[in-house]
């Protein structure tokens, strides 16, 4: 297990500077953005000549490796919501937005293959998240599932050809947002080998989901982990419950806040243990969305908290009169 760093924590800084910072602080891997207009790399340009290999070498020369690519911004366009909701990503007709998101995901697969990176992290998107309630149209969620199969399975097929996985990140306003929808979408695509999960405990904890049960049931489909915490603000729960979302992220009246690891309600020792037991031996990629403290604070505090918790080898077993196993 290793502690990594999301380059977009400092999206305004050149990638070389972010890599140098992460390496100097003891981080071991980088998650790089691959969506359009990310400000740090141009996926289309990197696919020309040997530029991808050169980038990979430059990262490795700092002592880091590339753990994953992120396409969080463009990927929701595959399913939506379309129109003004995602116009800031790409403004066009529904068909144009779908085409844009799909091509961006395919370009990310080509770049991941060229960089020898096994995973692209993405949001699944959803046409209308309000359909999770069967009123007023009971067939609404079935329509969303049909769209998922129609649009995402061809993308997964392409990823299989490139030897790369799509690691969907469960999140509200996506068709994959909890344990049931994770397992349902996996079944809908026939257990596709390129279907994987990026486990972000902060996105699940505030909904009341048991994180360890999620890990146990999803198992080795979890191929990447975001190191982000979530603080359940007990004194605000009686006002809005877990779903009090319509609040400024820095507001004092929120029922939950995203935090850096160790400053929230996630039991990191439990989830690290459970992940290790289902075979996860990968990267915990630090993602800063904590509006209570600076990124510089987070950089120092996260590595100091997480690195000692990493498990590096399984139990060796014993063979003596007291305990033979």
MILOVO-62583 format. One record per residue: residue number from 1; residue in three letters; z, y, x of N, C-alpha, C, O in turn. Coordinates in steps of 0.1 Angstrom, whole numbers. Each point is the difference from the previous one (the first is absolute). Example, Ala and Ser with C-alpha at 12.3 -4.5 7.8 and 13.67 -1.06 7.14 Angstrom:
2
1	ALA	78	-57	132	0	12	-9	0	12	9	7	0	10 .
2	SER	-14	11	-14	0	11	9	8	11	-8	1	11	5 .
//
This chain:
325
1	UNK	0	-12	8	0	12	-8	0	13	9	7	0	10 .
2	UNK	-15	10	-15	-1	12	8	1	12	-9	-2	-1	-12 .
3	UNK	6	12	18	1	13	-8	-13	8	3	-2	3	12 .
4	UNK	-5	1	-22	-12	7	2	1	14	-6	10	4	-5 .
5	UNK	-21	4	6	0	14	-4	-13	3	-7	-11	-3	4 .
6	UNK	12	9	-16	-11	5	-8	-5	13	7	7	10	0 .
7	UNK	-20	-10	4	-5	12	7	0	12	-9	1	11	5 .
8	UNK	-3	-13	-18	0	11	-10	13	7	-2	1	10	-7 .
9	UNK	10	-15	14	12	7	0	-2	14	6	7	10	-4 .
10	UNK	-16	-9	13	-4	13	6	-15	1	-2	-8	1	10 .
11	UNK	3	0	-22	-14	0	-3	-7	13	6	-12	-1	1 .
12	UNK	19	11	2	-6	12	5	-2	0	15	-6	9	6 .
13	UNK	11	-20	0	0	-1	15	-11	-10	4	-3	-9	-7 .
14	UNK	-4	12	19	-10	-10	5	7	-13	2	11	-2	3 .
15	UNK	-19	-8	-5	4	-14	1	7	-3	14	10	-7	1 .
16	UNK	-16	12	9	5	-2	14	14	5	1	9	-7	7 .
17	UNK	-6	18	-13	13	6	1	10	-8	-8	12	-2	4 .
18	UNK	-16	-3	-16	9	-9	-8	3	-13	7	11	-4	0 .
19	UNK	-21	-2	6	2	-12	8	10	2	11	9	-8	2 .
20	UNK	-11	19	5	9	3	12	14	2	-5	10	-5	6 .
21	UNK	-8	12	-17	13	2	-6	7	-13	-4	11	-3	4 .
22	UNK	-19	-5	-12	6	-13	-4	4	-9	11	10	-6	0 .
23	UNK	-19	5	10	3	-8	12	12	5	7	9	-8	5 .
24	UNK	-7	21	-3	11	5	7	13	-2	-7	11	0	7 .
25	UNK	-11	-2	-20	12	-2	-8	4	-15	-1	10	-3	-6 .
26	UNK	-19	-6	11	3	-14	-1	-6	-8	-11	2	-11	-2 .
27	UNK	-11	18	-6	-8	-7	-10	-10	-9	7	-4	2	12 .
28	UNK	-1	-13	-19	-8	-10	7	-14	-1	-6	-9	-7	6 .
29	UNK	6	13	-17	-13	-1	-7	-3	12	-8	9	8	-3 .
30	UNK	-22	-6	0	-5	11	-8	-7	-5	-12	-9	-9	1 .
31	UNK	11	15	-12	-8	-2	-12	-9	13	-1	5	11	-1 .
32	UNK	-18	-13	1	-10	11	1	-6	3	-14	-3	-10	-7 .
33	UNK	0	22	4	-7	4	-13	-15	-3	2	-5	2	10 .
34	UNK	-1	-8	-21	-14	-2	0	-7	7	-12	-12	-1	-1 .
35	UNK	20	7	-8	-6	7	-11	-7	12	4	3	6	11 .
36	UNK	-12	-1	-19	-8	12	4	8	12	1	10	2	-8 .
37	UNK	-13	7	17	7	13	2	14	-1	4	8	9	-3 .
38	UNK	-4	-20	10	14	-1	4	4	9	12	12	1	2 .
39	UNK	-22	4	5	4	10	10	2	-6	14	2	7	10 .
40	UNK	-1	-20	-9	3	-7	13	-11	-9	5	-2	-1	12 .
41	UNK	-5	-5	-21	-11	-8	5	-11	0	-11	3	1	-12 .
42	UNK	-16	-3	16	-11	-1	-9	-5	-14	1	-7	-4	10 .
43	UNK	9	-4	-21	-4	-14	0	-15	-2	3	-4	-9	7 .
44	UNK	-4	17	-13	-14	-1	1	-5	2	14	-8	-7	6 .
45	UNK	14	17	1	-3	3	14	5	-11	9	-7	-3	10 .
46	UNK	18	-2	-13	6	-11	9	-8	-13	-1	1	-8	9 .
47	UNK	-9	7	-19	-9	-12	-1	-12	0	8	-8	-9	0 .
48	UNK	6	21	7	-12	1	8	3	-4	14	10	4	6 .
49	UNK	-20	-11	0	2	-5	14	12	-7	3	4	-9	-8 .
50	UNK	3	13	19	12	-7	4	13	9	-3	10	-2	7 .
51	UNK	-12	11	-16	11	10	-2	13	-7	-5	11	4	3 .
52	UNK	-12	-14	-12	11	-7	-5	8	-7	11	12	1	1 .
53	UNK	-19	-8	8	6	-6	12	7	10	9	11	-3	5 .
54	UNK	-17	15	-4	6	10	9	13	5	-7	9	2	8 .
55	UNK	-9	0	-21	12	4	-7	11	-10	2	11	3	3 .
56	UNK	-15	-16	-5	10	-10	1	6	0	14	13	-2	1 .
57	UNK	-21	3	9	5	0	14	9	12	2	10	-1	7 .
58	UNK	-14	13	-12	9	12	2	14	-2	-6	9	5	5 .
59	UNK	-9	-12	-17	13	-2	-6	8	-10	8	12	1	3 .
60	UNK	-19	-12	2	7	-10	8	5	5	13	10	-5	6 .
61	UNK	-17	15	0	4	6	12	13	7	-1	7	2	11 .
62	UNK	-3	2	-23	13	6	-2	12	-10	-1	11	4	-1 .
63	UNK	-15	-17	0	10	-10	-2	1	-5	-14	8	-8	-3 .
64	UNK	-16	14	-6	0	-3	-14	-11	-9	-4	-9	-2	9 .
65	UNK	9	-4	-21	-12	-6	-5	-2	4	-14	9	6	-7 .
66	UNK	-21	-8	1	-3	5	-13	4	-12	-10	-6	-11	1 .
67	UNK	15	14	-10	5	-11	-9	-8	-1	-13	-1	-10	-5 .
68	UNK	-4	22	1	-7	0	-13	-7	13	-1	2	10	7 .
69	UNK	-12	-10	-17	-6	13	-4	5	3	-14	3	-9	-8 .
70	UNK	-3	22	5	5	4	-13	-12	7	-7	-7	8	5 .
71	UNK	5	-13	-18	-10	7	-8	6	3	-14	-5	-2	-10 .
72	UNK	17	8	11	8	3	-12	-7	10	-9	1	0	-12 .
73	UNK	-8	10	18	-6	11	-7	-12	-4	-8	-1	4	-12 .
74	UNK	-8	-11	18	-13	-3	-7	0	-12	-9	-7	-1	-10 .
75	UNK	16	-9	14	0	-13	-7	2	1	-15	-5	-8	-7 .
76	UNK	14	17	2	2	0	-15	-12	3	-8	-1	-4	-11 .
77	UNK	-9	10	18	-12	3	-8	-8	-12	-5	-8	1	-9 .
78	UNK	11	-13	16	-7	-12	-5	4	-3	-15	-9	-3	-7 .
79	UNK	21	5	3	4	-2	-14	3	14	-7	-1	0	-12 .
80	UNK	5	10	19	4	12	-6	15	3	1	7	-7	8 .
81	UNK	-2	17	-15	-7	7	-11	-11	10	5	2	6	10 .
82	UNK	-12	-6	-18	-12	8	4	1	14	-7	8	2	-8 .
83	UNK	-17	6	13	0	14	-6	8	9	9	1	-2	12 .
84	UNK	7	11	-18	7	10	7	12	-6	8	5	6	10 .
85	UNK	0	-18	-14	12	-6	7	-3	-2	14	9	3	9 .
86	UNK	-21	-7	-5	-3	-3	14	-12	9	5	-6	-3	10 .
87	UNK	4	14	-17	-10	9	4	3	6	14	-10	4	7 .
88	UNK	22	-3	-4	4	6	14	-5	-10	11	-1	4	11 .
89	UNK	0	-17	-14	-5	-9	9	-16	0	1	-6	1	10 .
90	UNK	0	-2	-22	-14	1	-2	-3	5	-14	4	-7	-9 .
91	UNK	-11	18	8	-3	5	-13	-15	-4	-4	-9	3	7 .
92	UNK	9	-10	-18	-13	-5	-5	1	-7	-13	11	0	-6 .
93	UNK	-21	-6	1	1	-8	-12	8	-13	2	3	-3	12 .
94	UNK	1	-4	-22	7	-12	2	-7	-10	9	6	-6	9 .
95	UNK	-19	5	-12	-8	-10	8	-1	5	15	0	-9	9 .
96	UNK	-1	22	-7	-1	5	14	14	-2	7	0	-3	12 .
97	UNK	11	5	-20	13	-2	7	2	-15	3	5	-3	11 .
98	UNK	-9	-6	-20	1	-14	3	-8	-4	13	5	-7	8 .
99	UNK	-17	12	-8	-9	-3	12	6	5	13	-1	-6	10 .
100	UNK	7	18	-11	6	7	12	11	-9	5	1	-3	12 .
101	UNK	8	0	-21	12	-8	4	-4	-14	5	6	-5	10 .
102	UNK	-15	-1	-16	-5	-14	4	-6	1	14	3	-8	8 .
103	UNK	-12	17	-6	-6	1	13	10	4	11	-1	-5	11 .
104	UNK	10	13	-14	11	4	9	8	-13	4	3	-2	12 .
105	UNK	0	-6	-21	7	-13	3	-9	-9	8	6	-7	9 .
106	UNK	-18	6	-12	-9	-9	8	-2	6	14	0	-8	10 .
107	UNK	-1	21	-8	0	6	13	13	-3	8	-1	-2	12 .
108	UNK	12	2	-19	13	-3	6	0	-14	5	5	-3	11 .
109	UNK	-11	-6	-18	-1	-14	4	-8	-1	13	4	-8	9 .
110	UNK	-15	15	-9	-9	-1	12	7	6	12	-1	-5	11 .
111	UNK	9	16	-13	7	6	11	12	-9	5	2	-2	12 .
112	UNK	5	-4	-22	10	-10	4	-5	-11	8	6	-4	10 .
113	UNK	-18	-1	-14	-6	-11	8	-3	5	14	2	-8	10 .
114	UNK	-8	20	-9	-4	5	13	12	2	9	-1	-1	12 .
115	UNK	13	5	-18	12	3	7	8	-13	3	10	1	7 .
116	UNK	-14	-12	-13	7	-12	0	14	1	-6	10	-5	5 .
117	UNK	-10	13	-17	12	2	-7	-1	-9	-13	-10	1	-7 .
118	UNK	20	-9	4	-1	-9	-11	2	5	-14	-2	-8	-10 .
119	UNK	7	20	8	5	5	-13	-5	14	-3	1	9	9 .
120	UNK	-5	-7	-22	-1	14	-5	9	2	-12	-1	-8	-9 .
121	UNK	10	17	10	10	3	-11	-7	9	-10	-6	9	3 .
122	UNK	8	-13	-16	-7	7	-11	9	1	-12	9	-8	-2 .
123	UNK	-12	17	-7	5	0	-14	-11	-6	-9	-12	2	2 .
124	UNK	17	-10	-11	-9	-7	-9	-6	9	-11	-11	-2	-5 .
125	UNK	18	14	2	-5	9	-10	2	-6	-14	3	-12	-1 .
126	UNK	-6	20	-9	0	-5	-14	-7	11	-9	2	12	3 .
127	UNK	-9	-17	-13	-7	10	-8	9	8	-8	-2	12	-1 .
128	UNK	13	-18	-5	9	7	-8	13	-7	0	2	-10	-6 .
129	UNK	8	15	14	13	-6	2	7	-1	-13	9	-9	-2 .
130	UNK	-11	18	-8	6	-1	-12	-2	-13	-8	7	-3	-10 .
131	UNK	-17	-4	14	-3	-13	-7	10	-11	3	-1	-10	-6 .
132	UNK	10	13	15	10	-11	3	9	-2	-13	6	-10	-1 .
133	UNK	-6	20	-8	6	-2	-13	-11	-4	-10	-11	6	0 .
134	UNK	13	-16	-8	-10	-5	-9	-3	9	-12	-8	-4	-9 .
135	UNK	15	15	8	-3	9	-11	-6	13	6	4	4	10 .
136	UNK	-14	1	-16	-6	-2	-13	-12	-10	0	-5	-4	-11 .
137	UNK	1	-1	23	-11	-9	1	4	-13	7	1	0	12 .
138	UNK	2	-11	-20	5	-12	6	-9	-6	11	5	-8	8 .
139	UNK	-18	11	-9	-9	-7	10	-2	9	12	-9	-4	9 .
140	UNK	16	14	-7	-2	10	11	2	-7	13	-8	2	10 .
141	UNK	19	-9	-8	3	-6	13	-10	-11	4	-4	-2	12 .
142	UNK	-1	-5	-22	-11	-10	2	-12	6	5	-7	-5	9 .
143	UNK	4	17	-14	-12	8	5	2	4	15	-9	-1	8 .
144	UNK	21	5	-5	3	3	14	-2	-12	9	-5	1	11 .
145	UNK	10	-12	-15	-1	-13	8	-15	-3	2	-4	-5	11 .
146	UNK	-4	6	-22	-14	-3	2	-7	9	10	-8	-5	8 .
147	UNK	12	18	-8	-6	9	9	5	-3	14	-8	1	10 .
148	UNK	20	-6	-8	5	-4	13	-9	-11	6	-4	1	12 .
149	UNK	2	-11	-20	-9	-11	5	-14	4	3	-5	-3	10 .
150	UNK	0	11	-19	-14	5	1	-2	8	13	-11	-1	7 .
151	UNK	20	10	-4	-2	9	11	7	-4	13	-6	3	11 .
152	UNK	17	-10	-11	7	-3	12	-4	-13	6	0	-2	12 .
153	UNK	-4	-8	-20	-4	-13	6	-12	1	9	1	-6	11 .
154	UNK	-11	14	-14	-11	1	9	5	7	14	-5	-3	10 .
155	UNK	14	12	-11	6	6	12	7	-10	8	-2	-1	12 .
156	UNK	10	-8	-19	7	-10	7	-9	-10	6	2	-5	11 .
157	UNK	-13	2	-17	-10	-9	5	-6	6	13	-2	-8	10 .
158	UNK	-1	21	-10	-5	6	12	10	0	12	-3	-3	11 .
159	UNK	16	5	-15	11	0	10	1	-14	6	3	-2	12 .
160	UNK	-5	-8	-20	0	-14	6	-10	-2	10	2	-6	11 .
161	UNK	-14	11	-13	-11	-1	10	3	7	13	-4	-4	11 .
162	UNK	12	15	-12	4	8	12	12	-6	7	4	5	10 .
163	UNK	3	-15	-17	12	-5	6	12	9	-1	9	0	8 .
164	UNK	-9	8	-19	11	10	-2	6	-1	-14	-7	-5	-9 .
165	UNK	19	8	8	7	-1	-13	2	14	-6	2	10	7 .
166	UNK	-2	-9	-21	4	12	-7	15	-2	-3	3	-9	-7 .
167	UNK	5	18	12	15	-1	-2	3	11	-11	2	11	3 .
168	UNK	-2	-16	-16	3	9	-11	15	4	1	9	-8	3 .
169	UNK	-7	21	-5	14	5	0	5	2	-14	-5	10	-7 .
170	UNK	14	-18	2	5	2	-14	6	14	-2	7	5	9 .
171	UNK	-11	2	-20	4	14	-1	-3	4	-15	-9	-5	-6 .
172	UNK	18	13	0	-3	5	-13	-14	6	-1	-5	5	10 .
173	UNK	-1	-5	-22	-13	5	-2	-11	-8	7	-10	5	4 .
174	UNK	13	-18	-2	-9	-10	5	1	-12	-8	10	-3	-7 .
175	UNK	-21	-5	6	1	-12	-7	9	-10	6	6	-9	-7 .
176	UNK	-4	10	20	10	-8	7	12	9	3	0	9	9 .
177	UNK	11	-11	-16	12	9	1	13	-7	0	10	6	2 .
178	UNK	-10	-20	-5	13	-7	0	-3	-15	4	-11	-3	3 .
179	UNK	21	-5	-5	-2	-14	4	-10	-7	-10	-9	-7	4 .
180	UNK	11	9	-17	-9	-6	-10	-14	4	2	-9	-9	0 .
181	UNK	6	22	3	-14	4	1	-6	-4	13	-12	-2	2 .
182	UNK	21	0	9	-5	-5	12	-5	-14	-1	-11	-4	4 .
183	UNK	19	-5	-11	-4	-14	-1	-11	-1	-10	-9	-9	1 .
184	UNK	8	17	-11	-10	0	-10	-14	3	6	-10	-7	-2 .
185	UNK	10	18	10	-13	4	6	-4	-10	11	-12	-3	2 .
186	UNK	21	-3	5	-3	-11	9	-7	-12	-8	-10	-5	5 .
187	UNK	16	2	-16	-6	-11	-8	-14	4	-6	-9	-8	0 .
188	UNK	8	21	-4	-13	4	-6	-11	-1	10	-12	-3	-4 .
189	UNK	15	5	17	-11	-2	10	0	-13	6	-6	-2	11 .
190	UNK	12	-8	-17	-1	-14	4	7	-3	13	-4	-8	8 .
191	UNK	15	16	-5	7	-2	13	-8	3	12	1	-6	10 .
192	UNK	-9	16	-12	-10	4	11	7	1	13	10	6	2 .
193	UNK	-16	-12	9	6	0	13	1	14	6	8	2	9 .
194	UNK	-15	8	-14	1	13	6	9	9	-8	2	12	4 .
195	UNK	4	-17	-14	10	7	-8	14	-1	7	5	-11	2 .
196	UNK	0	23	2	13	0	6	8	12	-5	-4	8	-8 .
197	UNK	17	-7	13	9	10	-5	6	8	12	4	-6	10 .
198	UNK	-4	19	-11	8	9	8	13	3	-7	0	7	-10 .
199	UNK	11	-13	15	13	1	-7	7	13	4	4	2	12 .
200	UNK	-3	7	-21	8	12	2	12	0	-9	-1	2	-12 .
201	UNK	13	-5	17	12	-2	-8	3	12	-9	6	-1	-10 .
202	UNK	-9	13	15	4	12	-7	-8	1	-13	6	6	-10 .
203	UNK	-18	-11	10	-8	1	-13	4	-9	-10	-4	1	-12 .
204	UNK	13	-11	15	4	-10	-9	14	1	-4	4	-3	-11 .
205	UNK	5	7	20	14	0	-2	4	9	-12	8	-5	-8 .
206	UNK	-14	17	6	4	9	-10	-3	-6	-14	5	5	-10 .
207	UNK	-14	-14	9	-4	-6	-13	10	-11	-5	0	-4	-11 .
208	UNK	10	0	20	9	-10	-3	-4	-14	4	7	-10	-2 .
209	UNK	-18	9	9	-5	-13	5	9	-5	11	5	7	8 .
210	UNK	-2	-20	-8	7	-7	11	-9	-2	11	-10	-8	0 .
211	UNK	12	15	11	-9	0	12	-2	-14	6	-10	-4	4 .
212	UNK	22	-3	-3	-1	-13	6	-7	-10	-9	-7	-9	5 .
213	UNK	8	10	-18	-7	-9	-9	-15	3	2	-8	-9	0 .
214	UNK	4	22	1	-14	3	2	-5	-6	13	-11	-7	0 .
215	UNK	18	8	11	-4	-6	12	-1	-15	-1	-10	-6	5 .
216	UNK	20	-1	-11	-1	-14	-1	-12	-5	-8	-6	-10	3 .
217	UNK	3	17	-14	-11	-5	-9	-14	4	5	-10	-7	-2 .
218	UNK	9	18	10	-13	4	5	-3	-7	13	-11	-3	4 .
219	UNK	22	1	4	-1	-8	12	-9	5	11	0	12	3 .
220	UNK	-9	-21	2	-8	4	11	-12	9	-4	-8	3	9 .
221	UNK	7	1	-22	-10	10	-3	5	14	5	-9	9	1 .
222	UNK	21	-8	2	5	13	7	-4	0	14	5	-8	8 .
223	UNK	-15	17	-4	-5	0	13	4	13	8	-2	0	12 .
224	UNK	7	10	-19	4	12	6	12	6	-8	1	-3	-12 .
225	UNK	8	10	19	11	6	-7	1	15	4	-1	3	12 .
226	UNK	4	5	-22	3	14	3	15	2	1	7	-4	-9 .
227	UNK	-3	11	19	14	2	2	3	14	-6	0	10	6 .
228	UNK	4	-11	-19	3	12	-8	12	-4	-9	0	-11	-6 .
229	UNK	9	20	5	12	-3	-8	0	8	-13	-8	9	-2 .
230	UNK	17	-13	-7	1	7	-13	15	1	-4	7	-10	0 .
231	UNK	-3	22	-2	14	2	-4	1	1	-15	-7	9	-6 .
232	UNK	14	-17	0	3	0	-15	11	10	-2	12	-2	5 .
233	UNK	-15	13	-11	10	11	-1	8	-2	-13	-3	4	-11 .
234	UNK	14	-11	13	8	-4	-12	5	10	-9	0	-2	-12 .
235	UNK	3	14	17	5	11	-9	-11	6	-8	3	8	-9 .
236	UNK	-16	-12	11	-11	5	-8	-6	-11	-9	-8	3	-9 .
237	UNK	13	-15	11	-6	-11	-8	2	1	-15	-9	-4	-8 .
238	UNK	21	9	4	2	1	-14	-8	11	-7	1	1	-12 .
239	UNK	-8	6	19	-9	11	-6	-14	-5	-2	-6	3	-11 .
240	UNK	1	-12	20	-14	-4	-2	-3	-14	4	-11	-5	-2 .
241	UNK	21	-2	7	-2	-14	3	-9	-1	12	-3	9	7 .
242	UNK	-2	-22	-5	-9	-2	12	-13	7	-1	-6	3	11 .
243	UNK	1	0	-23	-13	5	-1	-1	15	-2	-9	6	-6 .
244	UNK	19	1	11	0	15	0	-9	5	11	4	4	11 .
245	UNK	-17	-4	-14	-10	3	10	-5	14	0	-5	5	10 .
246	UNK	6	2	-21	-6	13	-1	10	11	5	4	9	-7 .
247	UNK	-2	-10	20	9	9	7	-6	3	14	-7	-9	6 .
248	UNK	10	21	-1	-4	3	14	7	-10	9	12	-3	-1 .
249	UNK	-19	-1	12	5	-11	9	13	5	6	8	-8	4 .
250	UNK	-7	21	-2	13	5	6	10	5	-9	10	5	4 .
251	UNK	-12	-8	-17	10	5	-10	13	-7	0	1	-12	3 .
252	UNK	10	19	-5	13	-5	0	2	-10	-12	9	-8	0 .
253	UNK	-17	9	-11	3	-7	-12	-9	-13	0	0	-7	-11 .
254	UNK	-6	3	22	-8	-13	0	9	-12	-2	12	1	5 .
255	UNK	-16	-11	-11	8	-12	-1	-3	-9	13	8	-9	2 .
256	UNK	-18	11	5	-2	-7	13	-7	10	10	-7	9	-4 .
257	UNK	9	-12	17	-7	7	10	-5	-9	11	7	-10	3 .
258	UNK	-19	12	2	-4	-8	11	7	6	12	1	12	2 .
259	UNK	3	-22	7	8	4	12	-5	-8	12	-9	-9	-1 .
260	UNK	13	13	13	-3	-8	11	9	-12	0	10	0	-6 .
261	UNK	-14	-11	13	8	-12	0	14	2	4	3	6	10 .
262	UNK	6	-12	-17	14	1	3	8	11	-8	12	1	1 .
263	UNK	-20	8	-7	6	11	-7	-1	-1	-16	3	9	-7 .
264	UNK	-8	-21	3	-1	-2	-14	7	-12	-5	10	-4	6 .
265	UNK	-15	-3	-17	7	-11	-6	-5	-13	3	5	-11	-4 .
266	UNK	-16	10	12	-6	-13	5	10	-7	9	5	6	9 .
267	UNK	-3	-19	-12	8	-8	9	-9	-6	11	-6	-11	-2 .
268	UNK	4	18	13	-10	-4	10	3	-13	6	-9	-8	3 .
269	UNK	21	4	0	3	-13	6	-4	-11	-10	-5	-10	5 .
270	UNK	7	12	-18	-4	-11	-9	-15	-1	-1	-5	-12	1 .
271	UNK	-2	23	-2	-15	-2	-1	-6	-4	13	-10	-8	0 .
272	UNK	15	12	11	-6	-4	13	3	-15	2	-9	-8	4 .
273	UNK	21	3	-8	2	-14	0	-9	-8	-9	-6	-10	4 .
274	UNK	4	15	-16	-8	-8	-10	-14	0	5	-7	-10	-2 .
275	UNK	2	22	7	-14	0	5	-2	-10	11	-10	-7	1 .
276	UNK	20	6	8	-1	-9	11	-1	-14	-5	-7	-9	6 .
277	UNK	15	6	-16	1	-14	-5	-13	-4	-7	-3	-12	-1 .
278	UNK	-5	21	-4	-13	-3	-6	-11	0	10	-12	-1	-4 .
279	UNK	15	4	17	-10	-1	10	-5	13	5	-9	1	8 .
280	UNK	15	10	-12	-5	13	4	6	3	14	12	0	2 .
281	UNK	-21	3	7	4	3	14	-8	12	5	-4	1	12 .
282	UNK	1	8	-21	-9	11	3	7	14	2	11	0	5 .
283	UNK	-18	10	-9	4	14	3	7	6	-13	-4	-2	-11 .
284	UNK	14	10	14	7	9	-10	-5	14	4	5	6	9 .
285	UNK	-14	-1	-17	-7	12	3	7	12	-7	0	2	-12 .
286	UNK	6	7	21	8	11	-5	-9	10	-7	-9	6	7 .
287	UNK	12	-3	-20	-7	10	-7	10	11	-5	9	-3	-7 .
288	UNK	-12	15	11	10	11	-3	-4	7	-13	-10	7	-1 .
289	UNK	18	-9	-10	-1	7	-12	13	5	-5	3	3	-12 .
290	UNK	6	-1	22	14	5	-3	0	15	1	-1	6	10 .
291	UNK	2	0	-22	0	15	-1	13	6	3	1	13	0 .
292	UNK	9	-21	4	13	6	3	2	4	15	9	7	3 .
293	UNK	-18	-13	5	2	3	15	-14	0	6	-10	-4	-5 .
294	UNK	10	10	17	-13	2	7	-6	-13	5	7	-10	1 .
295	UNK	-20	10	2	-6	-12	6	6	-3	14	1	-11	3 .
296	UNK	2	22	4	6	-3	14	14	-7	-2	3	-9	8 .
297	UNK	5	13	-18	12	-8	-3	-3	-14	-3	6	-10	6 .
298	UNK	-16	8	-14	-4	-14	-4	-5	-8	11	3	-12	1 .
299	UNK	-11	17	8	-5	-7	11	11	-6	9	0	-12	3 .
300	UNK	10	20	0	11	-4	8	9	-10	-7	4	-10	5 .
301	UNK	0	14	-18	10	-8	-7	-6	-14	-4	7	-10	0 .
302	UNK	-20	9	-4	-6	-12	-4	0	-11	11	4	-11	-3 .
303	UNK	-9	15	14	-1	-10	11	14	-4	4	2	-12	4 .
304	UNK	8	21	-3	13	-4	3	6	-10	-10	8	-8	4 .
305	UNK	-11	10	-16	6	-8	-11	-7	-14	-1	6	-10	0 .
306	UNK	-20	10	1	-7	-12	-3	-1	-10	12	0	-12	-2 .
307	UNK	-2	18	13	-4	-9	12	11	-11	2	-4	-11	3 .
308	UNK	17	14	-4	10	-10	3	0	-11	-11	5	-11	2 .
309	UNK	-11	14	-14	0	-10	-11	-12	-10	1	0	-9	-8 .
310	UNK	-10	12	16	-11	-9	1	4	-14	5	7	-2	9 .
311	UNK	-12	-8	-16	2	-14	3	-12	-5	9	-11	2	-4 .
312	UNK	14	-8	15	-11	-3	10	-2	-15	1	-11	-4	5 .
313	UNK	20	-4	-9	-2	-15	1	8	-7	-11	11	5	-4 .
314	UNK	-15	-17	0	7	-7	-11	12	-7	7	2	-1	12 .
315	UNK	7	-4	-21	12	-7	4	-5	-13	8	-9	-7	-5 .
316	UNK	16	4	16	-4	-11	9	5	-13	-6	-5	-11	4 .
317	UNK	15	11	-12	6	-12	-5	11	-5	9	2	5	12 .
318	UNK	6	-14	-16	11	-6	8	-1	-15	-1	-6	-6	-10 .
319	UNK	11	-1	20	0	-14	0	13	-5	7	0	-4	11 .
320	UNK	11	5	-19	13	-4	5	8	-8	-11	-5	-1	-11 .
321	UNK	16	-3	14	8	-8	-10	3	8	-12	2	-6	-11 .
322	UNK	0	19	12	4	8	-12	-12	3	-8	2	1	-13 .
323	UNK	-13	2	19	-12	5	-8	-13	-5	6	-4	6	10 .
324	UNK	-2	-15	-16	-12	-6	5	-12	4	-9	-1	-5	-11 .
325	UNK	-7	15	16	-11	5	-8	-10	6	10	-11	5	-5 .
//
